[in-house]
Structures are given as C-alpha cells and as structure tokens.
C-alpha cells in the first residue's frame, strides 16, 4: 500500500488529475448503464424468462438494454476524447517542465564555468582582488536571460561597455595638449569607479601609477570576458588608453 502511495506521489499532478477525471467518467457512465440494465430487467421481468444463449435470445436481450449499451459507449467515447486531449495537454506540460529544468541546469553549469574562469583570470592579475568582484552580479548583468536558457549578451552590458569607451575617449581627448581643463586622473578615476559599480566591480582610490596599473588589468579582463564568453564581434572592444 505504501509503495502504491509512493508511486502516485512521484507522478506529475497533471497526470493524476487526468487519470482521476477518466476514472470518474467511466465509473459514472458505466455505473449508470448498469443501473439501466438492472431496472430494465426488473421492469420487463426478464429474470422470469428461460436462460438461453442463442443468437435470437442474445439479440432480444440487447434490444431491451440498447439504451444502456448506448450510455456505456457514450461514456467510453467521451473518456477516449478526454484522454486524447488531456494526453496532449500533459505532454505539453511535461515538455515545458523539461525545458525549464534543462534551462536551469544549463544556467547553473554556465555560471559555474564563468565563475571559475573569472577567478582564474583574477589570479593572473596582481592588481585585482576577488573581493572587489561580485561575480554573480556581473554574470547577471552580462547574461540577464541565462535562467531561461539564453546566454546572449544583454543590452545593458553592451551599453555598459559603450559607456566605458566614452569615458576613455573623453579622457584621451582631455589629455591632448591645449584642451581646456586638461586631464585629471582623480576625476577620471572617480568616473570609472562610479561606472564599474553598475556591474558589481568595486574600485578603490589609489595613487596615479597604482591606479593606472589596476585599470589596465581591469580593462584587459573585460576584453577577455567578451572574447571568451560572447560571440565574435558582438561586443565592442575597449578602446586604447592614451592618457597614461
């Protein structure tokens, strides 16, 4: 009994509902047909007739209970129709559930590979620290649809990289001789720092040379991510920095 309950418990709920509906239809339909047969036998006093199994007797008996057989057939036909439509519905639900499970599995595997890759790349860069990277947040910014099985790069991350290039271009321009206001590495550092927080990267203020070493490694890491995890040509390469 317990094993039977366990089997039922492990079945999809939609399949149990379909099975219960079919059982109810057949029980009601066939039960109603049996009631008609019993009432007909007593109403026509068929129980008083001699029992015989020749074709004439059988034909006469089924002639009396024709409405009962029609009822039973209608119940079976209706059950078959419900089973057909319900089977299609259950199959669709199973497909969507399987797709959802596969998408989640792919998301977890892709995130795992991404995390391991970032950690390995950070180990190669002495100016960058793992504690300054929220890898899960960065992954979500790049692959916002990963949970539904899509690893296309998000528009937000494209916009993020474009803004990085805008900051670089502006600093390159300010570094040119004769540009009003000139180039301020502290202002440049502040703008890069504020922008990086949008993807889960924390930059602390540092002396000029230390900061520029860190920035070179940071931008090279972002380019490596684009090259390794995004389709070729899908993302803009970070521009060269001439303000060092």
N, C-alpha and C positions, 0 to 999 in steps of 0.2 A: 504493500500500500504506500509506504513511504517512498519507494523507488518510483512508483507511478506519479506521486505528487512532485517528485524532483524533476521527472521528465516534463510534466506540464509547466513547472516553474521556469524551466530553461527554454521554453518555446516563446517565439515572439507574440506579443499581446494581440497583434492584428490577426495572427493565425488562429489563436484561441477564440477570438471573437467570431471569426468566420466559421470555425468548426461548431461553436455553440449555436450560431444562427441556423446553420444547416441542420443540426440535430433537432432544434426546436421546430423547424418547418416540417421535417419528416415525421417527427413524433406527433405533431398536431394533425397533419394531413392524413397520415396512415391511421392514427387513432380515430379520427373522425370517420374514415372509411370503414374501420372495424365496427364502430358503433352502428353505422348504417346497415352493415351486413347482419348484425345481431338483431336489430329492430325489424329488418325485412324478414328474417327467418321466423320471428315470432308473429309478425303481422300476417304473413302468408301461410303460417302454420306448416312451414317446410319441414320442420322436425317430425311431422306425422307421416311424411312420405317415406316410401321404401328407399333405402340407400342403393344407389346404382352408379356405375362409373362409365356407362357407355356414352357415346358422343351426344345422343339426344338428351340424356339426363343432365350431363355437364352443361350443354348448351342452354337448356331450360333454366338451370340454376344461375348461370351467369347472366341470363336475360333478366332474372329477378334483381340481381345485385349490380346491374350495369352502372347505376349512379355511384355506387361505392367504388367500383374499379375506376370510373372516370375521376372521382375525387382523389384516389390514390395516385393515379397517373399525373393529374394536375399538380399534386404536391411534389412528386418526383421531378417533373419538368421544371417547376419553379425552383426546386433545390438545385438542379443542374445549372439553370441560368444564374442563380446567385453564386454558385461555386465558380462558374466561369468568370463572371465579373469580379467577384471577390478575389479569385486567384490572380487576376491581372493586377488588382489593387495591392495585394500582398506582395507580389513580385516587384512592383514599383517601389513600395516601402522598403523592401529588402535591398533593392538597388541603391536607393538614396542613403540608407543606413551604411551600406558597404562603402559607398563613395565617401561619405562623411568620415568613416573610420579610416579609410585609406588616406584621405586628405590630412587628418590629424597625425597619422603615423608619418607621412611624408614631411609634415611641418616639424615634428619633433626631430626627425633624422637630419633635416636640412639645418635646423637651428643648432643641433649638436656639432655638425661639421663646421658651421660658421663660427661657433664659439671656439672650437679647437684651433681653427685657422687664425682667428684674431689673437688668441693667446700665444700661438707660436710666433706670429709676426711681432707682437709686442716684446717677446723675449729677445728679438734681434735688434731692438731699438732701445738703447740705454737711456734716452731722454724721455721715454714714455713709460707710464706705470699702469698696470692693470686696474689699480684702484681709481684711476681717473676715467675709466671707461665703463659705462653701463651697457654692456654688450647686448643684453636682452632688449633694452630700449632702442639701441642703434639698429638691431636686426628688425624690430617692428617698424622703424621709420623707413628702412630700405624695402622690406618685403611686407607691406601692410596687409596683403591678401594671402599670406602664407597659410593661415589657419584653414582656408577653404581650398588649399591645394595649388595656389598660383604663386609662383616665385618671380613674377615680373616686378621690375623696379617701380616703386611708387612715384607719382608725380611730385609729391612733397620732397622726396630725396633728390630728384632732378633739380627742383627749384633750389634746394639747399646748396648743391654743388655750383649752380649758376651764380648764386649769391657769393660763394667763396671766391669765384673768379672775378666778380665785380669788385670785391674788397681788394683783391690782389692788383687788378688793373688800376684802381684808383690810387693805391699806394705806389705802384710803378710810375704813374703819372706825376704824383707829388714829389717823387724822388728826382725828377728831371730838373736840371739847372734852370733857375728863373721862374719856377712855378710858385705862384703866390701862396704863402702859408707854409710851404715846404713840407717835408715828410717828418712825422713824429712817430717813432716806433712805439711809444706808450699808447698813443691814440689807435694806432694800427693793432697793437696787442689787445686793447680793450674791445675793438670791433670783432676781431677773430674770436676772442674768448666768449663774448656775448652770443655770437652766432653758433658756436660749437655746442653750447648748452642745449640747443634745439634738437640735437641728435644724441644726447646723453654723454657728451665728452666734456670733461672739466679741465680748464686750463688755468693755472695759477700764474700770477705776475712773476716775472723773473728779469734779471739783468739782460741787457740788449743781446749780447752774444749767446748767452744760455737760451734765451727765448728763441732766437732765430735757429739755433740747432734743433731745438724741440719742434719748431714749426716745420722745418724741412722733413723731419721724420714723420710728423703727423700727416703732412700732405702726401708724402710717399706712401703711407699706409692707406690713405683714402683712395689713391690711384690703384694700389694693389687690390683693394676690395672690389673696385669697379672692374678691373681686368679679370679677376678670378671668379667673381660671382654674377657678373652682369654680361649680357650679350655684347659681342664686339661692336663698338660704335654706338651703343645705346646711351652711354653717359659721356658727358664732356670731360676731357682730361683737364686736370688742374693746370692753370697757366704757370709759366715760369715766373719766378720772383726776381726782380731786378733791383729791389730796394735793400738787399743785404750789403 
